[in-house]
Amino acid sequence: MTDGERTPAGPVPGPGPVPVSLARADASGREPPHTRGVFLGFAPWIVFDVVASPSTWKYAALAALVTALVLNVPELRRGSLKVLEAAGVVFFAVLCVLGLALNRQELIWLETYAQTLSNGVIAAVALGSLAFTPFTEQYARESVPPEYWHSPVFRRTNRVLTAMWGGVFLVTALLGLLALRVRSGADWLNWVVPIALLVAAVRFTKWYPEHVRARARAQAQGPPRGQGDDRVPGEGPRTLG
């Protein structure tokens, strides 16, 4: 049984009111989810997107593969690669092999669609992980006690974040396809809009878990004293006037 399949030590929280102790750690543990790990997981893909072009995609694939291996040395030694990291190692290794094994004519399609393909693969990995364990949850578990891994708030938070990242890279892939078919505005489609989407996604990843935790804490604590119903027992509804 793996860490991800381990049953929490305490009872699995239900969909009712959230206890104060759970509200403080449920959404992301006692601190925001392991966002640094998520961003490092994207690093090889970003390296590839920045370096890749019709004439440099082979070097980009090699640079991305080296980045993925270097950043994940501890995980490789433990044999515990996360789905995003494993997908990066496999994808860029395959590109390197294709670059060595095939001639230029056979690689025209890859030269043309390399960046779009990489964004599409990330989108597929992210959205596909929703059917099993959302990929952001694998990083969040590193800073969350196991007893909270199966709580509804924790699971829902990571499903939202994973779906958001999958959507961002899906849109980026579609923009890349569109850029290949328009006569002007390619820089906007390939760079300006995708970068704006990434910046927004990073900010949302940092903000959303804090927002969820604050809301859960507020629900657990109830309304502030003096803001509840102050009617005398037995008194009917009050009217204005």
PyMOL commands that set and color helices and strands:
alter all, ss='L'
color gray80, all
select helices_A, chain A and resi 3-5+20-25+35-51+57-71+73-78+83-101+105-129+135-143+146-148+152-179+186-221
alter helices_A, ss='H'
color red, helices_A
deselect
rebuild
show_as cartoon
